[in-house]
Amino acid sequence: MTTNVLTPATPLTAADRCDRCGAQAYLRVVLASGGELLFCAHHGRKFEPELKKIAAEIQDESGRLTATTSASAEPDER
């Protein structure tokens, strides 16, 4: 999904939930008519063509799903 961010947005957190299914939200869609919608990565991809038509901006953080992080514990402590 293309990210069109016009202004700095607040990062999405685990408390932000998909308006469609309740999963963690990774996309915030600010509507041209006002208001916003939150979507998980799955529903964001599913509705992408329609969302692009009505969005003033789209904040896409779905890349966090594939980002690698380093573990804080030593391998023998896991």
C-alpha positions as CSV (number, residue, x, y, z in Angstrom):
1,M,0.0,0.0,0.0
2,T,1.3,3.5,-0.8
3,T,1.9,5.8,2.1
4,N,0.6,9.4,1.5
5,V,1.4,11.3,4.7
6,L,0.8,15.0,4.6
7,T,1.5,15.8,8.2
8,P,3.5,14.1,10.9
9,A,1.3,11.4,12.4
10,T,1.2,9.8,15.8
11,P,2.6,6.3,15.6
12,L,0.1,3.5,15.9
13,T,0.2,1.4,19.1
14,A,-1.1,-2.0,20.2
15,A,-4.1,-0.2,21.5
16,D,-5.1,0.9,18.0
17,R,-7.5,-1.7,16.6
18,C,-8.8,-2.5,13.1
19,D,-12.2,-1.0,12.5
20,R,-13.1,-4.1,10.5
21,C,-11.9,-7.1,12.6
22,G,-10.4,-5.8,15.8
23,A,-6.8,-6.9,15.1
24,Q,-3.9,-4.6,15.7
25,A,-4.1,-1.6,13.3
26,Y,-1.1,-0.9,11.1
27,L,-2.9,1.6,8.8
28,R,-4.5,4.9,9.6
29,V,-6.6,6.5,6.8
30,V,-7.6,10.1,7.3
31,L,-10.7,10.7,5.2
32,A,-11.0,13.7,3.0
33,S,-14.5,14.2,4.4
34,G,-13.1,14.2,8.0
35,G,-12.5,11.5,10.5
36,E,-10.2,8.5,10.3
37,L,-10.3,4.7,9.9
38,L,-7.9,2.1,11.3
39,F,-7.1,-1.1,9.5
40,C,-5.0,-4.2,10.1
41,A,-2.5,-4.9,7.3
42,H,-4.8,-7.5,5.8
43,H,-7.9,-5.3,5.5
44,G,-5.7,-2.3,4.5
45,R,-4.5,-4.3,1.4
46,K,-8.0,-5.6,0.8
47,F,-9.6,-2.2,0.7
48,E,-6.6,-0.3,-0.8
49,P,-8.2,0.8,-4.1
50,E,-11.3,2.2,-2.4
51,L,-9.4,3.8,0.4
52,K,-7.1,5.7,-2.1
53,K,-10.2,7.3,-3.6
54,I,-11.5,8.8,-0.3
55,A,-8.3,9.4,1.7
56,A,-6.7,12.7,2.4
57,E,-3.7,10.8,3.8
58,I,-2.7,7.2,4.6
59,Q,-0.3,6.3,7.3
60,D,1.0,2.7,6.6
61,E,3.1,1.1,9.3
62,S,2.7,-2.5,8.0
63,G,6.4,-2.6,7.4
64,R,6.8,-3.1,11.1
65,L,5.4,-6.7,10.6
66,T,8.5,-7.8,8.6
67,A,11.1,-5.7,10.4
68,T,13.6,-7.7,12.3
69,T,14.5,-6.9,15.9
70,S,17.5,-8.0,18.0
71,A,16.6,-10.1,21.0
72,S,17.6,-8.6,24.4
73,A,18.2,-12.0,26.0
74,E,21.3,-14.1,25.3
75,P,20.4,-17.3,23.3
76,D,21.0,-19.5,26.3
77,E,18.6,-17.4,28.4
78,R,15.6,-17.9,26.0
